[in-house]
Amino acid sequence: MEQMKKNFGFGCMRLPMADGEVDYDEMERMVDLFLEKGFTYFDTAHGYLGGKSEIALRECLVKRYPRESYILTDKLTNFFFDRQEEIRPFFESQLAACGVDYFDFYLMHAQSEENFAKFKRCRAYETALELKAEGKIRHFGISFHDKADVLERILEEYPQIEVVQIQFNYLDYNDTAVQSGACYDVCRRYGKPVIVMEPCKGGSLVRLPEDADVVLKALDSGSNASYAIRYAAGFDGIMMVLSGMSSLEQMKDNLSFMEDFTPLSETELAAVKRVRAILHSKNMIPCTACRYCTEGCPMSISIPDLFACLNAKKTFHDWNADYYYNNVYTVNNGKASDCIRCGKCEKDCPQHLEIRRLLEEAAEELEKK
């Protein structure tokens, strides 16, 4: 952790894509600029981009720079093991995919009450701590998606946890489902450094409705992303704020305000609070498009895309929402009305959304004859 010179990290879940593959040329340009400006922290997981994220990091970062010049975080995800005996081989496959001999940080991924029970049953924490003792993991932690009391229980049971990655942004700070603020408070009580994911809530705090957008534009001091990321980075105990950048343009914007980071001013904080109030008044679906819900959907419903269409229709009254729903997102995938209510998506949703009910709402609004 002594190598942490900057508080901003490259989240590799939303990389630049071209024809369904990672655009290596663009990613190399992003990696080069990121390191040139003194940033070193990269975050991935095996499930990101269907396994392509780890390999892209190997090709665009690991093969091109000395190992000591960057910090690499990977994760153990519940989709990829069912028994303790499967964890080590999976971990070794991750090292091979990334092209490294060790991970600087290794996180138990997307911990919730249900996932934690599986990780305990399979002795995943114990296995990861063994790997740390062997030098294959430098630091051990968790990423977390549940209520604050569950987080406290995990930290009580495993004091060896060194860092906690939580969803943290100005919209979710007091949200009763995500409980960003309450989870942050637990981390502070237990003295755990915090890594922030979703500071822009999957782009929702960048692509703002017009009445919210004008509030931040009036500040005339940065992009919408800058206020969201600086908000998260301004709290005590925040070790790292991740941004899932998918273009060199986004990278340049993020680095422009994080290279010499300053917390939000009182004026900027007041504007952010006004934006939060506007967004809460619209009752938008708070989906971050992480796409965990689409894994194994028996009807192949592209749930985040359909929710984006519904938000656009309700918030912007945008006729394009109907076009994208009917001519893009449901051409080769299921419609909202195809949902068989199996509930698998809801178990995997970090936002704890009532997806089945929301799909009914999407069908009613977007499948009108």
C-alpha positions in Angstrom: 0.0 0.0 0.0 3.0 2.3 0.4 3.1 2.4 -3.4 -0.2 4.3 -3.5 0.8 7.7 -4.8 -2.5 8.7 -6.3 -6.1 8.1 -5.3 -7.5 7.3 -8.7 -7.7 3.9 -10.4 -8.5 2.5 -13.8 -11.5 0.2 -13.5 -11.4 -2.3 -16.3 -15.1 -3.4 -16.6 -16.0 -0.9 -19.3 -13.0 -0.9 -21.7 -13.0 0.6 -25.2 -14.7 -1.9 -27.6 -14.8 -2.4 -31.4 -16.9 -5.1 -33.0 -17.4 -6.9 -29.7 -13.6 -7.1 -28.9 -11.5 -4.8 -26.7 -9.9 -2.1 -28.9 -6.2 -2.8 -27.9 -4.9 0.3 -29.7 -7.2 2.6 -27.8 -6.5 0.8 -24.5 -2.8 1.0 -25.0 -3.1 4.8 -25.5 -5.2 4.9 -22.3 -2.7 2.8 -20.3 0.2 4.9 -21.5 -1.3 8.2 -20.5 -2.5 6.8 -17.2 1.0 5.7 -16.2 2.6 8.8 -17.7 0.6 11.0 -15.3 1.7 9.0 -12.3 -1.3 6.7 -11.7 -0.7 3.0 -11.2 -3.8 1.2 -10.0 -5.7 -1.2 -12.3 -8.8 -3.2 -11.3 -10.3 -6.2 -13.1 -12.3 -9.5 -12.5 -12.5 -12.6 -14.6 -16.2 -12.0 -15.5 -15.6 -8.5 -16.8 -16.3 -8.4 -20.6 -16.7 -12.2 -20.6 -13.0 -12.8 -19.6 -11.6 -10.3 -22.1 -10.7 -7.7 -19.4 -7.9 -9.8 -17.9 -6.4 -10.7 -21.2 -6.6 -7.1 -22.4 -4.6 -6.0 -19.3 -2.0 -8.7 -20.1 -1.6 -7.5 -23.7 -1.8 -3.7 -23.1 -0.2 -3.3 -19.7 1.7 -6.4 -18.4 3.6 -7.2 -21.6 4.6 -3.6 -22.1 5.6 -2.4 -18.6 7.8 -3.7 -15.7 5.8 -5.5 -13.0 6.8 -3.0 -10.3 5.4 -0.1 -12.2 1.7 -0.8 -11.7 -0.7 -2.2 -9.1 -3.0 -4.9 -10.2 -6.2 -6.1 -8.5 -8.3 -9.1 -9.4 -11.2 -10.9 -7.7 -12.7 -14.3 -6.8 -16.2 -14.4 -8.2 -18.9 -16.8 -7.0 -19.8 -17.8 -10.6 -16.5 -19.6 -11.0 -16.3 -22.1 -8.2 -18.6 -24.4 -6.2 -16.0 -26.2 -4.0 -12.9 -25.2 -2.2 -10.8 -27.5 -4.5 -11.8 -25.4 -7.5 -10.5 -22.1 -6.1 -6.7 -22.6 -6.5 -6.9 -23.8 -10.1 -9.2 -20.8 -10.9 -6.8 -18.4 -9.2 -3.9 -19.8 -11.2 -5.9 -19.4 -14.4 -6.4 -15.7 -13.5 -2.6 -15.2 -13.0 -2.0 -16.8 -16.4 -4.7 -14.7 -18.1 -3.2 -11.5 -16.7 0.4 -12.7 -17.3 1.6 -12.1 -13.7 3.1 -14.1 -10.9 1.1 -12.3 -8.1 -1.7 -9.9 -7.6 -1.2 -6.8 -5.5 -4.8 -7.0 -4.2 -7.2 -9.9 -4.4 -10.8 -9.3 -3.4 -13.6 -11.7 -2.5 -16.0 -10.3 -5.1 -19.5 -8.9 -4.6 -19.9 -10.0 -1.1 -23.5 -10.1 0.2 -25.2 -12.2 2.8 -25.9 -15.0 0.3 -22.5 -14.9 -1.4 -20.7 -14.7 1.9 -22.4 -17.9 3.0 -21.1 -19.7 -0.1 -17.6 -18.3 0.3 -17.6 -19.5 3.9 -18.9 -23.0 3.0 -16.1 -23.3 0.4 -13.4 -21.8 2.7 -12.7 -19.2 0.1 -11.3 -16.6 2.6 -9.0 -19.2 4.1 -7.8 -20.3 0.7 -7.1 -16.6 -0.3 -5.2 -16.1 3.0 -3.1 -19.2 2.2 -2.3 -17.7 -1.2 -1.3 -14.5 0.5 1.1 -16.4 2.9 2.7 -17.9 -0.3 3.3 -14.5 -1.8 0.8 -14.8 -4.6 -1.4 -12.1 -3.1 0.1 -9.0 -1.5 -3.1 -7.7 0.1 -6.4 -9.4 0.8 -9.8 -7.7 0.8 -13.5 -7.8 -0.3 -15.8 -5.9 -2.6 -19.2 -5.5 -1.1 -22.8 -5.1 -2.2 -25.3 -5.4 0.7 -26.5 -3.8 3.9 -24.1 -2.3 6.5 -24.9 -4.8 9.2 -23.8 -7.6 6.8 -20.5 -5.8 6.2 -19.9 -5.4 9.9 -20.5 -9.1 10.4 -17.9 -10.0 7.8 -15.3 -7.6 9.2 -15.9 -9.1 12.7 -15.4 -12.6 11.4 -12.4 -11.9 9.2 -10.3 -9.1 10.8 -7.5 -10.1 8.2 -9.4 -8.1 5.6 -7.2 -5.2 4.7 -9.4 -3.2 2.3 -13.1 -2.9 1.4 -14.4 -1.9 -2.0 -17.9 -0.4 -1.9 -20.3 1.4 -4.2 -20.1 5.0 -3.2 -21.5 8.1 -4.9 -23.5 11.2 -4.1 -26.8 9.6 -5.3 -26.5 6.4 -3.2 -25.0 8.0 -0.1 -28.3 7.8 1.8 -30.0 5.2 -0.4 -31.8 2.6 1.7 -30.9 -0.3 -0.6 -27.3 0.5 -1.4 -26.5 2.2 1.9 -23.3 3.8 0.7 -22.9 6.1 3.6 -23.7 3.4 6.2 -21.2 1.0 4.7 -18.5 3.7 4.6 -19.1 4.4 8.3 -18.6 0.7 9.1 -15.3 0.7 7.2 -14.2 3.8 9.1 -15.1 2.2 12.5 -13.1 -0.9 11.7 -10.2 1.1 10.3 -10.4 -0.4 6.8 -9.2 1.7 3.8 -12.0 2.1 1.2 -11.9 1.6 -2.5 -14.8 3.2 -4.3 -16.6 1.6 -7.3 -19.4 3.2 -9.3 -18.6 6.9 -8.3 -20.6 7.9 -11.4 -23.2 5.1 -10.9 -22.5 3.5 -14.3 -22.6 6.8 -16.1 -26.0 7.9 -14.7 -24.3 10.9 -13.0 -22.6 11.9 -16.2 -25.7 11.6 -18.5 -28.0 13.8 -16.4 -31.5 14.9 -17.2 -31.5 18.5 -18.5 -32.8 20.1 -15.3 -30.0 18.4 -13.3 -27.4 19.0 -15.9 -27.9 22.8 -15.9 -27.2 22.9 -12.2 -23.6 21.5 -12.7 -23.1 23.4 -16.0 -23.7 26.7 -14.1 -20.6 26.0 -12.0 -18.5 26.2 -15.2 -15.6 24.4 -13.5 -15.6 20.8 -14.8 -17.4 17.9 -16.3 -20.3 16.1 -14.7 -17.9 13.1 -14.1 -15.5 15.5 -12.2 -18.1 16.4 -9.6 -19.1 12.8 -9.0 -15.5 11.4 -8.7 -14.2 14.3 -6.6 -17.2 13.9 -4.3 -16.3 10.3 -3.6 -12.6 11.0 -3.3 -13.1 13.8 -0.8 -14.0 11.6 2.1 -11.5 10.6 4.8 -10.3 7.0 4.5 -10.9 6.7 0.7 -7.8 5.0 -0.6 -8.8 4.7 -4.2 -11.7 5.8 -6.5 -12.1 3.7 -9.6 -13.5 4.9 -12.9 -14.6 2.6 -15.7 -13.3 4.6 -18.6 -14.0 3.4 -22.1 -12.2 5.9 -24.3 -9.1 8.0 -24.3 -11.3 11.1 -24.2 -12.8 10.0 -20.9 -9.4 9.1 -19.6 -8.1 12.6 -20.4 -11.1 14.2 -18.7 -10.7 12.1 -15.5 -7.0 12.7 -15.3 -7.4 16.4 -15.7 -9.1 16.8 -12.3 -7.5 13.9 -10.5 -3.8 14.6 -11.3 -3.9 17.4 -8.7 -6.9 16.4 -6.7 -8.9 18.9 -4.7 -12.2 18.0 -2.8 -15.4 19.7 -3.8 -15.9 23.2 -2.6 -18.9 24.2 -0.5 -20.5 25.7 -3.6 -19.9 22.5 -5.6 -21.2 20.4 -2.8 -24.4 22.5 -2.6 -24.9 22.0 -6.4 -24.4 18.2 -6.1 -27.0 18.1 -3.4 -29.5 20.0 -5.6 -28.8 17.5 -8.4 -29.4 14.6 -6.0 -32.7 16.0 -5.0 -33.7 16.4 -8.7 -32.8 12.8 -9.5 -34.6 11.4 -6.5 -37.7 13.3 -7.6 -37.7 11.4 -11.0 -37.9 7.9 -9.6 -35.4 6.6 -12.2 -34.3 3.0 -12.1 -30.9 3.1 -10.4 -29.3 0.5 -12.6 -25.5 0.8 -13.1 -25.4 -1.6 -16.1 -22.9 -3.9 -14.4 -24.7 -6.7 -16.3 -24.5 -9.3 -13.5 -28.2 -9.8 -14.0 -27.8 -11.0 -17.6 -25.5 -13.9 -16.7 -27.6 -17.1 -17.3 -30.9 -15.3 -17.9 -32.9 -18.2 -19.5 -34.7 -15.7 -21.8 -31.5 -13.8 -22.8 -33.1 -10.5 -21.8 -30.7 -7.6 -21.9 -32.0 -6.1 -18.7 -29.8 -3.0 -18.3 -30.4 -1.9 -21.8 -34.2 -2.2 -21.4 -34.0 -0.3 -18.1 -32.0 2.4 -19.9 -34.8 2.6 -22.6 -37.4 2.9 -19.9 -35.5 5.7 -18.0 -35.1 7.6 -21.3 -38.8 7.2 -22.1 -39.9 8.4 -18.7 -37.4 11.1 -18.1 -36.8 12.6 -21.5 -40.0 11.4 -23.3 -37.5 10.3 -26.0 -39.0 8.5 -29.0 -35.5 7.0 -29.6 -36.2 4.8 -26.5 -38.9 3.0 -28.5 -36.7 2.6 -31.5 -33.8 1.1 -29.5 -36.1 -1.1 -27.6 -37.7 -2.6 -30.7 -34.9 -2.4 -33.2 -31.7 -2.9 -31.2 -32.0 -4.5 -27.8 -34.8 -7.0 -28.4 -33.9 -8.1 -32.0 -31.6 -10.9 -30.8 -32.5 -10.9 -27.2 -35.7 -11.4 -25.1 -38.3 -8.7 -24.6 -39.3 -7.5 -21.1 -42.6 -9.5 -21.5 -40.6 -12.7 -22.0 -39.5 -12.7 -18.4 -40.5 -16.0 -16.7 -40.0 -14.6 -13.2 -37.3 -17.1 -12.2 -35.7 -14.5 -10.0 -32.1 -15.3 -10.7 -31.4 -11.8 -11.9 -32.5 -10.4 -8.5 -30.2 -12.6 -6.6 -27.2 -11.3 -8.6 -28.2 -7.6 -8.6 -25.8 -5.5 -6.5 -28.4 -2.7 -6.4 -31.1 -5.1 -5.0 -33.6 -4.0 -7.7 -37.0 -5.6 -8.0 -36.1 -6.6 -11.6 -39.1 -8.8 -12.2 -41.5 -5.9 -11.3 -39.5 -3.4 -13.3 -39.5 -5.6 -16.4 -43.3 -5.7 -16.1 -43.2 -1.9 -16.0 -40.9 -1.8 -19.0 -43.2 -4.2 -21.0 -46.2 -2.0 -20.2 -44.5 1.2 -21.3 -42.3 0.0 -24.2 -44.5 -2.7 -25.8 -47.6 -0.7 -26.3 -49.4 -1.5 -29.5 
